[in-house]
Amino acid sequence: MSIVPVVPPPAPSAEADELGDQLKQTIERYRRDHPEMSDAEIRQAMDLAGKGTRPRHPAALVLLLAGFALLGVLVFRLLGRVLPAVGQAPILTLGIVIALLGLGLVVLFRHR
C-alpha cells in the first residue's frame, strides 16, 4: 500500500484576496446590468479571462509526450517477447500508436 501525502494549497496572499474581491464585485455589477446572462455564460467569460494567466511548461509537456512514446515502444517490445505473433500484427501496432497519440493529444489540449 502506498501513502500519498496531501499538501494543502498555500493561503492566498493579500493581493490575491483583493483581486478576488474586485472580481466578485465586477461580476455582481455585471449581473445587475445584464440580468439576461446565465451562470454558464459568466463561467465561460471567467474561463476566457483566465486562459492567459495559466503558466505553460512546454519542456514538461515535451518530456511527457516523449515518455508516452517510450511507453509505446516498451509495450510493443514486451508484447513481442510474450506473444511472438504480436510483432507481426500491424493492426495491434497501429492500435498502440493510435492509443498513445490520443493520450498525448488529451494531455496536450488539457495543458493549453
C-alpha positions as CSV (number, residue, x, y, z in Angstrom):
1,M,0.0,0.0,0.0
2,S,1.4,3.4,-0.9
3,I,0.9,6.5,1.0
4,V,0.5,9.8,-0.9
5,P,1.0,12.9,1.3
6,V,-1.6,15.6,0.8
7,V,-0.2,19.1,0.8
8,P,-2.8,21.8,1.4
9,P,-2.8,24.7,-1.0
10,P,-1.0,27.8,0.2
11,A,-3.0,30.5,1.8
12,P,-3.9,33.3,-0.7
13,S,-1.8,36.4,-0.4
14,A,-3.3,39.8,0.4
15,E,-3.1,40.8,-3.3
16,A,-5.0,37.6,-4.3
17,D,-7.7,38.3,-1.7
18,E,-8.0,41.9,-3.0
19,L,-8.2,40.7,-6.7
20,G,-10.8,38.1,-5.7
21,D,-12.9,40.7,-4.0
22,Q,-12.7,43.0,-7.0
23,L,-13.6,40.2,-9.4
24,K,-16.7,39.3,-7.2
25,Q,-17.8,43.0,-7.3
26,T,-17.3,43.2,-11.0
27,I,-19.3,40.1,-11.7
28,E,-22.1,41.2,-9.3
29,R,-22.2,44.6,-11.0
30,Y,-22.3,43.0,-14.5
31,R,-25.1,40.7,-13.4
32,R,-27.1,43.7,-12.2
33,D,-26.5,45.5,-15.5
34,H,-27.2,42.3,-17.7
35,P,-29.7,40.1,-15.9
36,E,-30.3,38.1,-19.1
37,M,-26.8,36.5,-18.7
38,S,-26.8,32.9,-17.5
39,D,-24.4,31.4,-14.9
40,A,-22.9,29.3,-17.7
41,E,-22.1,32.4,-19.7
42,I,-20.5,34.0,-16.7
43,R,-18.4,30.9,-16.2
44,Q,-17.4,30.9,-19.9
45,A,-16.3,34.6,-19.5
46,M,-14.2,33.7,-16.4
47,D,-12.6,30.8,-18.3
48,L,-11.7,33.1,-21.2
49,A,-10.3,35.7,-18.8
50,G,-8.2,33.1,-17.0
51,K,-6.7,31.4,-20.2
52,G,-3.8,33.9,-20.4
53,T,-2.9,33.5,-16.7
54,R,-2.1,29.8,-16.6
55,P,1.6,29.0,-16.6
56,R,2.7,26.9,-19.6
57,H,5.5,24.4,-19.3
58,P,6.4,23.4,-22.9
59,A,9.5,21.5,-21.7
60,A,7.5,19.4,-19.3
61,L,4.9,18.7,-22.0
62,V,7.5,17.6,-24.4
63,L,9.0,15.3,-21.8
64,L,5.6,13.8,-21.1
65,L,4.9,13.2,-24.7
66,A,8.4,11.6,-25.1
67,G,7.5,9.4,-22.1
68,F,4.3,8.3,-23.9
69,A,6.3,7.4,-27.0
70,L,8.8,5.4,-24.9
71,L,5.9,3.6,-23.1
72,G,4.5,2.6,-26.5
73,V,7.9,1.2,-27.6
74,L,8.2,-0.7,-24.3
75,V,4.7,-2.1,-24.5
76,F,5.2,-3.2,-28.1
77,R,8.6,-4.8,-27.3
78,L,7.1,-6.6,-24.2
79,L,4.2,-7.9,-26.2
80,G,6.6,-9.0,-28.9
81,R,8.5,-11.1,-26.4
82,V,5.5,-12.6,-24.7
83,L,3.5,-13.2,-27.8
84,P,5.8,-13.5,-30.8
85,A,2.9,-13.2,-33.2
86,V,2.2,-9.7,-31.9
87,G,5.4,-8.4,-33.5
88,Q,3.9,-9.3,-36.8
89,A,0.5,-7.9,-36.2
90,P,0.3,-4.4,-37.8
91,I,-3.2,-3.9,-36.5
92,L,-2.0,-4.2,-32.9
93,T,0.9,-1.9,-33.6
94,L,-1.3,0.7,-35.2
95,G,-3.7,0.4,-32.2
96,I,-0.9,1.0,-29.7
97,V,0.3,4.0,-31.7
98,I,-3.2,5.5,-32.1
99,A,-4.0,5.0,-28.4
100,L,-0.7,6.7,-27.3
101,L,-1.2,9.5,-29.7
102,G,-4.7,10.0,-28.4
103,L,-3.5,10.1,-24.9
104,G,-0.8,12.6,-25.9
105,L,-3.4,14.8,-27.6
106,V,-5.6,14.7,-24.5
107,V,-2.7,15.8,-22.3
108,L,-1.7,18.5,-24.9
109,F,-5.2,20.0,-25.0
110,R,-5.7,19.9,-21.3
111,H,-2.5,21.9,-20.8
112,R,-3.4,24.7,-23.2
